[in-house]
Amino acid sequence: MTATTVADLVARFPVLADNAALQEMDLLVQQLAALGYAEYFQFKPALMRGFDYYDGMVFEVFDKHPDNNRAMFGG
């Protein structure tokens, strides 16, 4: 089963409760929700991009049209 919230991830891996990066992610999720964007994003802790140059938070942007099932861009 996949964690769908930061709280889910911490519940499964309690050692992450004090992780600064995860706390930063939780704050971002809360801020996006407070701005009314909750329906436009998903928390997916398994998302990963190249280790060569990414060392922090990563994201992917998808089109909601069913004919385009690939990421449009990410970073």
Secondary structure as GFF3:
##gff-version 3
##sequence-region A 1 75
A	DSSP	alpha_helix	6	12	.	.	.	ID=ss1
A	DSSP	three_ten_helix	14	16	.	.	.	ID=ss2
A	DSSP	alpha_helix	20	34	.	.	.	ID=ss3
A	DSSP	three_ten_helix	38	40	.	.	.	ID=ss4
A	DSSP	beta_strand	60	62	.	.	.	ID=ss5
A	DSSP	beta_strand	71	74	.	.	.	ID=ss6
###
